[in-house]
Amino acid sequence: MFDLLKKTEPGVKRGKETWFSKIANIFNRDTFGDEVWEELEELLVSADVGVETTNKLLNKVKQRMKTDELSEVSQIRETLKGEMVSLLSIPQTANPTPKQSGEFPHIILVVGVNGSGKTTSIAKLGYSFTSKGNRVILAAADTFRAAAIEQLKHWGGKVGAEVIAHQPGGDPGAVAYDAVQAGCSRHAQAVIIDTAGRLHTKFNLMEELKKIKRVVAKQDASAPHQVLLVMDATTGQNGLAQAKYFTEAMGVTGIFLSKLDGTARGGIIFAICDQLNIPLSYIGTGEKLQDMAPFDAEAFVNAIFS
């Protein structure tokens, strides 16, 4: 827990210095009247928790106070923390651990809009595997942009992962197929597939992503073993509509929240869990390859209140 807290703290630093520090300071007061509740509500909404999620959160706290007959400010604080942890504690539906050598590789399909930090997040994920001695193959299936292929090759060299790529404009499904084949023949533990975040229409994009998913499943009926949606924390509430679209179309199993260190409004995490009901798998906490952490609800809440 201490290690997770240590890795999580850089990601919430900006939020803690602004909105969350104000929320924490509310509990330094001697009394907690109606005006304080209103102030707390306003701060949570301003931190990008959102109106709907804020109301749900505070109503649960008030109900707990009534049921458990709590009145001390410190008790309210601990109850709020507990409800925050509960809201964020959505069970992981996919095993994030690469399989051992000799078995079919762990296939991760990564989706998200362009500019969300998708390729950098893939690099961080790849590095987290290769640094533990796992063999990783990256698939440059975002053939819509030549720059995306070159960027993935660059990161592949940095993290020590082989990159399977075709020519720009090629068939993304063929890239994914070749990457999985390479993963099998070379006894890789993980294959991470980059995908396009933009095509001519949303319909075309989703159909292309579904095709990649089908191609992978033909080689292993249980694959992809994870469908990770990369979301940019700095987009706030505006990113939720995009996330819902990807989630409905692709059966997302987890979220990689990128650029958390770049926003003062980290409360979007609560809105994501509340409105999408998808577990947060990883958070990006800085610019370096090692600046990511498996998401832990208790560590996150402790970090913003510490």
FITI-57328 format. One line per 4 residues: their letters; for each residue x, y, z of N, C-alpha, C. Coordinates in steps of 0.05 Angstrom, whole numbers, plus 5000, padded with zeros to 4 digits. Layout:
<rs>
a = X/Y/Z/X/Y/Z/X/Y/Z  ... .
</rs>
This chain:
<rs>
mfdl = 5016/4976/5000/5000/5000/5000/5017/5025/5000  5039/5025/5016/5057/5048/5017/5069/5054/4990  5077/5033/4975/5089/5037/4949/5069/5048/4929  5044/5038/4930/5023/5049/4913/5017/5078/4919 .
lkkt = 5017/5085/4945/5012/5112/4953/5034/5130/4943  5059/5121/4945/5082/5136/4936/5081/5141/4906  5072/5120/4890/5070/5123/4861/5046/5140/4853  5025/5140/4869/5000/5154/4863/5003/5184/4868 .
epgv = 5017/5191/4889/5019/5219/4898/5027/5239/4876  5047/5233/4859/5054/5252/4838/5031/5258/4819  5014/5239/4815/4992/5242/4797/4970/5261/4807  4968/5262/4834/4947/5279/4846/4958/5305/4857 .
krgk = 4983/5310/4852/4997/5333/4864/4982/5359/4857  4977/5364/4831/4964/5389/4823/4936/5392/4835  4921/5370/4834/4894/5370/4846/4894/5375/4876  4914/5363/4889/4916/5366/4918/4924/5395/4926 .
etwf = 4939/5408/4908/4948/5435/4914/4925/5455/4910  4904/5447/4896/4882/5466/4891/4856/5456/4903  4840/5441/4888/4813/5434/4897/4813/5415/4921  4829/5394/4919/4828/5374/4941/4839/5384/4967 .
skia = 4858/5402/4966/4867/5414/4991/4846/5430/5005  4829/5444/4988/4807/5459/4999/4786/5441/5012  4782/5418/4999/4763/5398/5009/4773/5387/5036  4799/5380/5036/4810/5370/5061/4809/5390/5084 .
nifn = 4814/5416/5077/4814/5437/5097/4787/5442/5110  4766/5435/5095/4739/5439/5106/4736/5423/5133  4750/5401/5134/4747/5384/5158/4764/5392/5181  4777/5415/5178/4792/5427/5201/4774/5444/5218 .
rdtf = 4749/5448/5210/4731/5465/5225/4718/5449/5248  4708/5465/5266/4696/5453/5291/4668/5442/5286  4653/5456/5268/4626/5448/5263/4621/5443/5233  4599/5430/5227/4593/5423/5199/4564/5428/5193 .
gdev = 4557/5454/5189/4530/5462/5184/4523/5460/5154  4498/5470/5148/4488/5470/5120/4506/5485/5101  4517/5507/5110/4534/5523/5092/4560/5509/5085  4569/5492/5103/4594/5476/5098/4588/5454/5078 .
weel = 4564/5442/5081/4556/5422/5061/4555/5434/5033  4544/5458/5031/4541/5471/5006/4569/5478/4994  4587/5486/5011/4614/5492/5003/4628/5466/4993  4624/5444/5007/4636/5419/5000/4625/5410/4973 .
eell = 4599/5413/4969/4587/5405/4943/4599/5422/4920  4602/5448/4925/4613/5465/4904/4642/5458/4897  4658/5451/4917/4686/5443/4913/4688/5417/4898  4671/5398/4904/4672/5372/4890/4664/5375/4861 .
vsad = 4644/5391/4856/4636/5396/4828/4658/5411/4813  4671/5430/4826/4693/5445/4814/4717/5428/4808  4720/5406/4824/4743/5388/4820/4737/5367/4798  4715/5371/4784/4707/5354/4761/4694/5328/4770 .
vgve = 4685/5326/4794/4670/5302/4803/4643/5301/4788  4633/5325/4782/4607/5326/4767/4584/5329/4786  4562/5341/4777/4539/5347/4794/4526/5320/4803  4521/5303/4784/4506/5278/4790/4522/5260/4809 .
ttnk = 4547/5257/4805/4564/5240/4822/4568/5253/4849  4571/5279/4850/4574/5294/4875/4549/5290/4893  4526/5293/4881/4501/5290/4896/4498/5261/4907  4506/5242/4890/4504/5214/4899/4523/5209/4922 .
llnk = 4547/5220/4920/4568/5216/4941/4559/5228/4967  4550/5253/4966/4543/5267/4991/4518/5256/5004  4499/5247/4987/4475/5235/4998/4481/5209/5013  4500/5194/5003/4509/5170/5017/4522/5176/5044 .
vkqr = 4538/5198/5044/4551/5206/5069/4530/5214/5089  4511/5230/5081/4490/5240/5099/4473/5217/5110  4468/5197/5092/4453/5174/5101/4468/5158/5122  4494/5155/5117/4511/5140/5136/4512/5155/5163 .
mktd = 4513/5181/5162/4513/5197/5187/4488/5193/5203  4466/5192/5188/4440/5188/5201/4437/5160/5213  4445/5140/5196/4442/5112/5204/4460/5105/5228  4485/5115/5226/4505/5108/5246/4507/5129/5269 .
else = 4490/5149/5267/4489/5171/5287/4516/5184/5291  4527/5193/5269/4553/5206/5269/4549/5237/5270  4566/5251/5284/4563/5280/5286/4590/5294/5286  4611/5281/5294/4638/5293/5295/4648/5299/5267 .
vsqi = 4662/5321/5264/4673/5329/5237/4692/5307/5228  4708/5296/5245/4727/5275/5238/4713/5250/5228  4689/5245/5239/4674/5222/5230/4663/5226/5202  4655/5251/5197/4644/5258/5170/4666/5255/5150 .
retl = 4690/5264/5157/4713/5262/5139/4719/5233/5132  4720/5216/5152/4726/5188/5147/4704/5174/5132  4679/5183/5136/4657/5171/5122/4658/5179/5092  4665/5204/5087/4668/5214/5059/4691/5198/5045 .
kgem = 4713/5194/5059/4735/5179/5048/4726/5150/5041  4712/5139/5060/4702/5111/5056/4683/5109/5032  4665/5128/5029/4647/5128/5006/4661/5133/4980  4682/5150/4981/4699/5154/4957/4713/5128/4948 .
vsll = 4724/5115/4967/4738/5089/4962/4718/5069/4950  4695/5068/4962/4674/5049/4953/4666/5055/4924  4662/5081/4918/4654/5089/4891/4675/5081/4870  4700/5083/4878/4722/5077/4859/4730/5047/4858 .
sipq = 4719/5032/4876/4727/5003/4878/4710/4985/4861  4713/4988/4835/4700/4970/4816/4718/4947/4810  4709/4923/4814/4727/4899/4810/4738/4898/4782  4763/4890/4779/4775/4886/4752/4762/4861/4740 .
tanp = 4754/4862/4715/4741/4839/4702/4761/4824/4685  4786/4835/4682/4806/4822/4666/4832/4820/4682  4846/4798/4677/4872/4794/4690/4893/4810/4676  4906/4830/4689/4925/4847/4676/4953/4835/4674 .
tpkq = 4957/4811/4684/4984/4799/4685/4990/4783/4660  5012/4788/4647/5020/4772/4624/5023/4743/4631  5017/4725/4612/5020/4697/4616/5049/4689/4615  5055/4665/4625/5083/4656/4626/5091/4646/4598 .
sgef = 5117/4645/4594/5128/4636/4568/5118/4609/4561  5112/4605/4535/5103/4579/4525/5073/4578/4522  5058/4596/4534/5030/4598/4531/5023/4619/4510  4998/4620/4502/4989/4641/4484/4993/4668/4497 .
phii = 5004/4688/4483/5010/4714/4496/4985/4728/4506  4989/4745/4525/4968/4762/4536/4963/4785/4516  4939/4786/4505/4933/4806/4484/4918/4829/4496  4929/4853/4492/4916/4878/4502/4910/4895/4479 .
lvvg = 4885/4901/4475/4876/4919/4454/4871/4947/4467  4885/4967/4456/4884/4993/4468/4869/5012/4449  4848/5025/4460/4832/5043/4444/4830/5071/4457  4821/5090/4442/4819/5118/4453/4822/5138/4430 .
vngs = 4812/5162/4435/4814/5183/4414/4843/5192/4411  4849/5203/4387/4875/5215/4383/4880/5238/4402  4904/5239/4412/4911/5261/4431/4906/5254/4460  4896/5230/4465/4890/5222/4493/4915/5212/4508 .
gktt = 4937/5209/4493/4961/5199/4506/4963/5168/4502  4949/5158/4482/4947/5129/4477/4974/5116/4473  4990/5127/4454/5016/5114/4447/5035/5115/4471  5036/5138/4485/5054/5140/4508/5045/5121/4530 .
siak = 5019/5118/4534/5009/5099/4554/5016/5071/4547  5015/5064/4521/5024/5038/4512/5053/5033/4518  5069/5054/4514/5098/5052/4520/5102/5047/4550  5088/5061/4567/5090/5057/4596/5082/5029/4604 .
lgys = 5060/5020/4591/5051/4993/4597/5071/4972/4588  5082/4976/4564/5102/4958/4554/5127/4958/4572  5135/4981/4581/5158/4983/4598/5153/4969/4625  5129/4971/4635/5123/4958/4661/5126/4927/4658 .
ftsk = 5122/4917/4634/5125/4888/4629/5154/4881/4623  5167/4896/4605/5194/4889/4597/5214/4892/4620  5208/4911/4638/5226/4916/4661/5225/4893/4681  5205/4876/4678/5202/4852/4695/5212/4827/4680 .
gnrv = 5224/4831/4657/5235/4809/4642/5216/4796/4622  5193/4808/4618/5174/4797/4598/5181/4806/4570  5176/4788/4551/5179/4795/4523/5153/4807/4513  5155/4831/4500/5131/4846/4492/5133/4852/4462 .
ilaa = 5111/4850/4448/5108/4858/4420/5087/4879/4419  5093/4901/4405/5074/4923/4401/5065/4922/4372  5039/4925/4368/5027/4924/4341/5018/4952/4333  5029/4962/4311/5022/4989/4301/4998/4988/4283 .
adtf = 4975/4983/4295/4950/4980/4280/4935/5006/4275  4948/5028/4283/4937/5055/4276/4950/5062/4249  4941/5049/4228/4953/5053/4201/4942/5078/4188  4922/5091/4201/4910/5115/4190/4929/5139/4190 .
raaa = 4948/5138/4209/4968/5160/4211/4996/5149/4210  5011/5158/4191/5039/5149/4188/5055/5156/4213  5049/5180/4225/5063/5189/4248/5059/5170/4272  5035/5158/4273/5029/5139/4295/5047/5115/4294 .
ieql = 5053/5105/4269/5070/5082/4266/5098/5089/4274  5108/5112/4265/5135/5120/4272/5138/5125/4302  5118/5136/4314/5118/5142/4343/5120/5115/4359  5104/5095/4350/5105/5070/4364/5132/5056/4361 .
khwg = 5144/5058/4337/5170/5047/4333/5191/5060/4351  5188/5086/4354/5206/5101/4372/5204/5091/4401  5179/5088/4410/5175/5079/4438/5183/5050/4441  5179/5034/4420/5187/5006/4421/5217/5003/4427 .
gkvg = 5233/5020/4413/5261/5020/4417/5268/5028/4446  5253/5047/4457/5259/5057/4484/5253/5035/4505  5232/5020/4501/5224/5001/4522/5234/4973/4517  5247/4969/4495/5257/4942/4489/5236/4923/4479 .
aevi = 5217/4933/4464/5196/4916/4453/5197/4916/4422  5193/4894/4410/5192/4892/4381/5166/4904/4371  5167/4918/4349/5143/4931/4337/5136/4917/4310  5112/4908/4307/5102/4897/4282/5086/4919/4268 .
ahqp = 5095/4926/4244/5082/4948/4230/5080/4942/4200  5060/4953/4187/5057/4952/4158/5060/4980/4147  5054/4984/4122/5055/5010/4110/5031/5027/4119  5034/5054/4119/5012/5071/4126/4989/5066/4106 .
ggdp = 4964/5066/4117/4941/5061/4100/4935/5031/4097  4951/5014/4109/4946/4985/4107/4923/4976/4124  4919/4950/4123/4896/4938/4138/4904/4934/4168  4891/4948/4186/4897/4946/4215/4893/4917/4225 .
gava = 4873/4903/4214/4869/4876/4223/4892/4857/4216  4904/4862/4193/4927/4846/4184/4951/4851/4202  4954/4876/4211/4976/4883/4230/4972/4868/4256  4947/4868/4266/4941/4855/4291/4946/4825/4289 .
ydav = 4937/4814/4266/4941/4785/4261/4971/4778/4262  4987/4793/4247/5015/4787/4245/5029/4790/4273  5019/4810/4289/5031/4814/4315/5026/4791/4334  5001/4781/4333/4994/4758/4350/5010/4733/4341 .
qagc = 5012/4729/4314/5028/4707/4304/5057/4709/4313  5068/4733/4312/5095/4738/4321/5098/4732/4351  5077/4740/4366/5078/4736/4395/5078/4706/4401  5063/4690/4386/5063/4661/4390/5089/4648/4383 .
srha = 5099/4655/4359/5124/4642/4349/5149/4650/4365  5148/4674/4376/5172/4684/4391/5168/4682/4421  5147/4669/4429/5143/4663/4458/5142/4689/4474  5128/4709/4464/5124/4734/4479/5103/4730/4500 .
qavi = 5106/4745/4522/5086/4744/4543/5063/4763/4538  5068/4784/4523/5046/4803/4518/5048/4815/4490  5025/4819/4478/5022/4834/4453/5003/4857/4458  5013/4882/4454/4997/4906/4459/4991/4919/4432 .
idta = 4965/4922/4426/4957/4931/4399/4948/4960/4401  4962/4978/4387/4954/5006/4384/4932/5007/4362  4913/5025/4365/4892/5028/4345/4887/5057/4338  4872/5061/4317/4866/5088/4309/4846/5101/4328 .
grlh = 4848/5127/4331/4829/5142/4347/4811/5160/4330  4815/5159/4304/4799/5176/4287/4799/5164/4258  4776/5161/4247/4773/5155/4218/4752/5175/4207  4743/5170/4184/4725/5191/4171/4699/5194/4186 .
tkfn = 4689/5173/4198/4665/5175/4214/4668/5157/4239  4653/5163/4260/4654/5146/4283/4646/5117/4277  4627/5115/4258/4617/5088/4251/4640/5072/4238  4655/5084/4220/4678/5071/4207/4699/5063/4228 .
lmee = 4704/5081/4246/4724/5076/4267/4717/5052/4283  4692/5051/4293/4683/5029/4310/4682/5003/4295  4675/5004/4270/4674/4979/4254/4702/4968/4250  4722/4986/4246/4750/4978/4243/4760/4966/4269 .
lkki = 4753/4978/4292/4762/4967/4317/4749/4940/4323  4724/4937/4316/4711/4911/4320/4723/4889/4302  4732/4898/4278/4745/4879/4260/4771/4868/4273  4787/4887/4284/4812/4879/4297/4806/4859/4320 .
krvv = 4785/4865/4335/4778/4848/4357/4770/4820/4347  4756/4818/4325/4748/4792/4313/4773/4777/4303  4791/4791/4291/4816/4778/4280/4831/4765/4303  4834/4780/4325/4849/4769/4348/4834/4745/4360 .
akqd = 4808/4747/4361/4792/4725/4373/4793/4700/4357  4798/4702/4331/4800/4678/4314/4824/4661/4321  4845/4675/4332/4870/4660/4340/4868/4649/4368  4853/4663/4385/4848/4654/4412/4821/4664/4420 .
asap = 4802/4646/4425/4775/4654/4430/4772/4672/4455  4792/4670/4473/4790/4686/4498/4803/4714/4494  4815/4719/4471/4828/4745/4465/4809/4764/4452  4814/4791/4455/4834/4803/4471/4828/4799/4501 .
hqvl = 4849/4795/4517/4846/4790/4545/4840/4815/4561  4848/4838/4549/4841/4864/4560/4834/4883/4537  4814/4900/4541/4809/4922/4523/4811/4947/4540  4834/4961/4537/4839/4985/4553/4832/5010/4538 .
lvmd = 4816/5027/4551/4809/5053/4540/4827/5074/4553  4843/5088/4536/4860/5109/4547/4843/5135/4546  4841/5147/4570/4826/5172/4573/4845/5194/4583  4843/5218/4572/4859/5241/4580/4845/5254/4604 .
attg = 4858/5254/4627/4846/5266/4651/4841/5296/4648  4856/5309/4631/4853/5338/4628/4828/5346/4613  4815/5327/4599/4791/5334/4584/4767/5336/4602  4769/5326/4626/4747/5329/4645/4721/5316/4636 .
qngl = 4699/5329/4643/4673/5318/4637/4668/5314/4607  4681/5330/4590/4677/5327/4562/4686/5300/4551  4705/5287/4565/4715/5262/4556/4696/5239/4561  4676/5243/4578/4658/5221/4586/4641/5211/4562 .
aqak = 4632/5230/4545/4616/5222/4522/4632/5204/4503  4657/5211/4499/4674/5195/4481/4678/5168/4494  4683/5167/4520/4688/5142/4534/4664/5124/4532  4640/5135/4534/4615/5119/4533/4613/5106/4506 .
yfte = 4620/5121/4485/4618/5110/4458/4637/5087/4453  4662/5089/4462/4681/5067/4460/4672/5043/4476  4662/5049/4500/4654/5028/4519/4632/5011/4507  4612/5024/4496/4589/5010/4485/4597/4993/4460 .
amgv = 4615/5004/4445/4622/4990/4420/4643/4968/4424  4661/4971/4443/4684/4953/4445/4685/4935/4470  4666/4938/4488/4667/4922/4512/4692/4927/4528  4697/4952/4534/4722/4960/4549/4723/4946/4576 .
tgif = 4746/4935/4583/4749/4921/4609/4763/4938/4630  4776/4959/4622/4790/4976/4641/4799/5002/4628  4805/5022/4645/4813/5048/4636/4841/5055/4645  4856/5066/4626/4883/5077/4632/4879/5107/4632 .
lskl = 4879/5120/4655/4874/5149/4656/4901/5163/4654  4906/5175/4631/4931/5188/4625/4931/5217/4634  4955/5228/4637/4958/5257/4643/4945/5266/4668  4942/5248/4687/4929/5256/4713/4946/5277/4727 .
dgta = 4972/5276/4723/4990/5296/4735/4987/5324/4721  4974/5325/4698/4971/5350/4684/4946/5365/4690  4929/5355/4708/4904/5369/4714/4901/5374/4743  4889/5396/4750/4883/5403/4778/4856/5392/4786 .
rggi = 4842/5379/4766/4815/5370/4771/4813/5340/4769  4828/5326/4786/4828/5297/4786/4803/5284/4794  4783/5299/4801/4757/5288/4809/4743/5273/4786  4752/5276/4762/4740/5262/4739/4741/5232/4744 .
ifai = 4760/5223/4760/4761/5194/4767/4735/5184/4778  4723/5200/4796/4698/5192/4809/4675/5191/4789  4674/5210/4771/4653/5211/4750/4656/5187/4731  4681/5180/4724/4685/5157/4706/4674/5132/4719 .
cdql = 4682/5126/4743/4673/5102/4757/4643/5101/4761  4632/5124/4767/4603/5126/4773/4587/5123/4747  4594/5137/4726/4578/5138/4702/4584/5115/4682  4609/5106/4682/4615/5085/4663/4615/5057/4675 .
nipl = 4618/5056/4702/4619/5031/4716/4640/5011/4705  4663/5023/4698/4686/5008/4688/4709/5012/4707  4724/4992/4714/4746/4996/4732/4769/5012/4720  4781/5029/4736/4806/5042/4729/4828/5022/4733 .
syig = 4844/5017/4712/4865/4997/4714/4892/5010/4720  4897/5033/4707/4923/5047/4710/4919/5077/4709  4938/5091/4722/4938/5120/4720/4966/5129/4711  4967/5150/4694/4992/5161/4686/4999/5184/4705 .
tgek = 5023/5183/4717/5030/5202/4738/5053/5220/4731  5061/5220/4706/5084/5237/4698/5092/5231/4669  5115/5243/4661/5123/5240/4633/5142/5217/4628  5155/5206/4649/5175/5185/4645/5161/5158/4642 .
lqdm = 5175/5139/4630/5164/5113/4625/5154/5099/4650  5168/5103/4672/5160/5091/4697/5138/5106/4712  5129/5128/4700/5108/5144/4714/5080/5135/4708  5075/5111/4718/5047/5100/4717/5044/5082/4741 .
apfd = 5020/5077/4748/5015/5060/4772/4989/5045/4768  4988/5020/4777/4962/5006/4777/4944/5022/4796  4919/5026/4787/4901/5043/4803/4892/5028/4828  4894/5042/4851/4885/5031/4876/4868/5053/4889 .
aeaf = 4842/5046/4894/4823/5066/4904/4832/5078/4931  4840/5060/4949/4847/5070/4976/4872/5087/4975  4892/5079/4958/4916/5096/4955/4910/5123/4943  4892/5123/4924/4884/5149/4911/4871/5168/4931 .
vnai = 4851/5157/4946/4837/5174/4965/4855/5183/4987  4872/5166/4997/4892/5174/5018/4911/5195/5007  4918/5193/4981/4937/5213/4970/4924/5241/4969  4898/5242/4962/4886/5269/4959/4880/5281/4987 .
fs = 4878/5264/5007/4872/5275/5034/4897/5277/5052  4920/5267/5042/4944/5267/5058/4956/5295/5061 .
</rs>
